[in-house]
Amino acid sequence: MEIKPIAWFRSPLSDKFGTPRQAGIVSGLKGWIEFCDGYETAMLDGLEGFDYLWIIWGFSLNRTDVASASKVRPPRLGGNERIGVYATRSPYRPNPLGLSSVRISSINASEGTIEVLGADLVDGTPIYDIKPYVEYCDAHTGIRSGFASCAPDSKLTVSIPDKLITQGFDSDEISILKEILSQDPRPAYHDDPQRVYGMAYKGKNVRFKVETDVLTVLSID
């Protein structure tokens, strides 16, 4: 079977670092599905009756020199314990495909775009299919979820100096940036309060440090 993109994803996040690790974690994060020619208009008819979508997409930022492995180290387990790749959502898989549930914000069939909320995709991600999310058969409650049975214990407190808040972002964009940073973009095994990290957001480099449970933004360039 040969598959090709039907659309491309547009996001204020252009790199894996800082992108939410799961869909829905940053529920207000806006993104756009832009359909390729021939995959819009009539194909979207009826989608306005749904609130959520499944997106099937490709891990386009995978390093080409890294192959899939039978066991990986999930960040939720501290990056130290190996478990089978099929028990994780690692991007390095036999077929590098991702699956995300996102909320539909608006549909513009004439322009071939869908605005969505809460995606965990970077800008330029290829999308291979979309399907409507159907609550009666897609939602399951009271189930086991292995090592990811609950959300992360806590979020970081994010401090952005007032002089940096006006660096080209509006209030909504600052709010989303704080929510993204509060999820702690660092690898699970990093704990160096002197280390400076950089995260790409809306074409700017947001540099920050983390000490204990406080993340402080140092600059926005």
C-alpha positions as CSV (number, residue, x, y, z in Angstrom):
1,M,0.0,0.0,0.0
2,E,1.3,3.4,-0.9
3,I,0.0,6.4,1.0
4,K,0.6,10.1,0.4
5,P,-0.4,13.3,2.3
6,I,-3.9,14.6,1.9
7,A,-3.1,17.7,3.9
8,W,-0.3,19.5,5.9
9,F,-0.5,20.8,9.4
10,R,0.2,24.4,10.3
11,S,1.2,25.2,13.9
12,P,3.0,28.0,15.9
13,L,5.4,25.2,17.0
14,S,8.0,24.2,14.5
15,D,10.2,21.8,16.5
16,K,9.5,18.6,18.6
17,F,11.0,20.3,21.7
18,G,8.1,22.1,23.4
19,T,5.3,20.5,21.3
20,P,2.8,18.9,23.7
21,R,3.5,15.2,24.2
22,Q,-0.1,14.2,23.8
23,A,-3.1,15.8,22.0
24,G,-5.5,17.7,24.3
25,I,-2.9,18.6,26.9
26,V,-2.9,22.2,25.8
27,S,-6.5,22.4,24.8
28,G,-6.4,26.0,23.5
29,L,-3.4,25.5,21.2
30,K,-4.6,26.4,17.7
31,G,-3.5,24.7,14.5
32,W,-4.8,24.3,11.0
33,I,-5.2,21.4,8.6
34,E,-4.5,22.6,5.0
35,F,-5.7,20.2,2.4
36,C,-3.9,19.4,-0.8
37,D,-5.7,20.1,-4.1
38,G,-8.3,17.5,-4.7
39,Y,-8.8,16.6,-1.1
40,E,-11.1,19.3,0.1
41,T,-14.6,20.9,-0.5
42,A,-17.0,18.0,-1.2
43,M,-15.0,15.6,1.0
44,L,-15.6,17.8,4.1
45,D,-19.4,17.8,3.6
46,G,-21.1,16.6,6.8
47,L,-18.1,17.1,9.1
48,E,-19.6,20.2,10.6
49,G,-21.8,17.8,12.7
50,F,-18.8,16.6,14.7
51,D,-16.8,18.2,17.5
52,Y,-13.7,16.1,17.3
53,L,-11.4,14.5,14.7
54,W,-9.0,11.7,14.5
55,I,-5.8,12.7,12.6
56,I,-3.5,10.1,11.1
57,W,-0.2,11.7,10.4
58,G,3.5,11.1,9.9
59,F,6.5,11.6,12.3
60,S,8.2,13.9,9.8
61,L,10.9,15.1,12.2
62,N,12.3,11.6,13.0
63,R,16.0,11.4,12.5
64,T,16.8,9.3,9.5
65,D,19.8,7.6,11.2
66,V,17.6,6.2,14.0
67,A,15.7,3.0,13.4
68,S,12.7,1.7,15.2
69,A,13.5,-0.5,18.2
70,S,11.7,-3.3,19.9
71,K,12.0,-1.6,23.3
72,V,12.2,2.1,24.1
73,R,12.5,4.4,27.2
74,P,9.2,6.4,27.7
75,P,9.7,9.9,29.2
76,R,6.9,9.1,31.7
77,L,9.1,6.4,33.2
78,G,12.0,8.8,33.6
79,G,13.7,7.8,30.4
80,N,15.5,4.9,32.2
81,E,13.2,1.9,31.9
82,R,12.8,0.0,28.7
83,I,9.4,-1.4,27.6
84,G,8.0,-2.7,24.3
85,V,7.5,0.0,21.6
86,Y,3.9,-1.2,21.1
87,A,3.2,-0.3,24.7
88,T,4.3,3.3,24.1
89,R,3.6,6.2,21.8
90,S,7.2,6.5,20.7
91,P,7.7,8.2,17.3
92,Y,10.3,5.5,16.3
93,R,8.0,2.7,15.2
94,P,8.0,0.1,12.3
95,N,5.7,2.5,10.5
96,P,6.2,6.1,11.8
97,L,2.5,7.0,12.0
98,G,0.9,9.1,14.7
99,L,-2.8,9.2,15.8
100,S,-4.3,12.3,17.5
101,S,-7.7,13.3,18.6
102,V,-8.3,17.1,18.2
103,R,-11.2,19.4,18.6
104,I,-12.7,21.1,15.6
105,S,-12.8,24.9,15.9
106,S,-14.0,25.8,12.5
107,I,-14.2,24.4,8.9
108,N,-13.7,26.4,5.8
109,A,-14.5,24.0,3.0
110,S,-14.1,26.6,0.2
111,E,-10.5,27.2,1.2
112,G,-9.8,23.6,2.2
113,T,-8.9,24.3,5.8
114,I,-9.9,23.1,9.3
115,E,-9.0,25.0,12.4
116,V,-8.4,22.6,15.3
117,L,-7.5,22.9,19.0
118,G,-5.2,20.8,21.2
119,A,-3.1,19.2,18.5
120,D,0.3,17.7,19.3
121,L,1.7,18.1,15.7
122,V,4.5,20.4,14.6
123,D,4.2,22.8,11.7
124,G,4.6,21.0,8.4
125,T,3.5,17.6,9.6
126,P,2.0,15.5,6.7
127,I,-1.5,14.3,7.3
128,Y,-2.6,11.0,5.7
129,D,-6.2,10.8,6.7
130,I,-8.8,12.3,9.0
131,K,-11.8,10.5,10.6
132,P,-14.7,11.8,12.8
133,Y,-14.5,11.0,16.5
134,V,-17.6,9.2,17.6
135,E,-18.3,9.3,21.3
136,Y,-20.3,6.1,21.7
137,C,-17.6,3.8,20.3
138,D,-14.4,5.9,20.7
139,A,-14.8,7.0,24.3
140,H,-13.9,4.4,27.0
141,T,-14.0,5.2,30.7
142,G,-12.9,3.2,33.8
143,I,-10.1,1.4,31.8
144,R,-6.5,0.5,32.5
145,S,-3.9,2.7,30.9
146,G,-0.7,1.0,32.0
147,F,2.1,3.3,33.1
148,A,0.1,6.3,31.8
149,S,-3.0,5.7,33.9
150,C,-3.1,9.3,35.1
151,A,-2.0,12.7,34.0
152,P,1.5,14.0,35.1
153,D,1.4,14.9,38.8
154,S,2.0,18.6,38.5
155,K,2.7,21.5,36.2
156,L,5.5,24.1,36.4
157,T,4.9,27.6,37.5
158,V,5.8,29.9,34.6
159,S,7.4,33.3,35.1
160,I,7.7,35.7,32.2
161,P,9.1,39.1,33.0
162,D,6.7,42.0,32.0
163,K,9.3,43.4,29.6
164,L,9.2,40.2,27.6
165,I,5.5,39.8,27.4
166,T,5.2,42.5,24.6
167,Q,7.7,40.7,22.3
168,G,5.3,40.3,19.4
169,F,2.7,38.1,21.1
170,D,-0.9,39.0,22.0
171,S,-2.5,38.0,25.3
172,D,-3.9,34.8,23.9
173,E,-0.6,33.8,22.5
174,I,1.1,34.5,25.8
175,S,-1.5,32.4,27.6
176,I,-0.9,29.5,25.3
177,L,2.9,29.8,25.6
178,K,2.6,29.7,29.4
179,E,0.4,26.6,29.1
180,I,2.9,24.9,26.8
181,L,5.9,25.7,29.1
182,S,4.0,24.6,32.2
183,Q,4.0,21.1,30.8
184,D,7.8,21.1,31.2
185,P,9.3,20.6,27.7
186,R,12.6,19.2,29.1
187,P,13.5,15.5,28.8
188,A,12.4,13.7,31.9
189,Y,15.9,13.0,33.0
190,H,17.1,16.6,32.9
191,D,17.4,18.4,36.2
192,D,20.0,21.1,35.9
193,P,18.8,24.5,37.2
194,Q,21.7,26.3,35.3
195,R,20.9,24.8,31.9
196,V,19.3,27.2,29.4
197,Y,16.8,25.8,27.0
198,G,15.4,27.2,23.8
199,M,12.0,26.5,22.3
200,A,10.7,27.7,18.9
201,Y,7.3,29.4,19.2
202,K,5.7,31.5,16.4
203,G,9.0,32.1,14.7
204,K,10.8,33.2,17.9
205,N,13.2,31.5,20.2
206,V,11.9,31.4,23.8
207,R,14.9,30.8,26.2
208,F,14.2,29.6,29.7
209,K,15.6,27.9,32.8
210,V,13.9,25.6,35.3
211,E,14.7,25.5,39.1
212,T,12.7,23.2,41.3
213,D,9.1,23.7,40.0
214,V,9.5,27.2,38.5
215,L,10.3,27.9,34.9
216,T,11.6,31.4,34.2
217,V,11.7,32.8,30.7
218,L,15.0,34.6,30.1
219,S,14.5,36.0,26.6
220,I,12.3,36.0,23.5
221,D,14.3,36.6,20.4
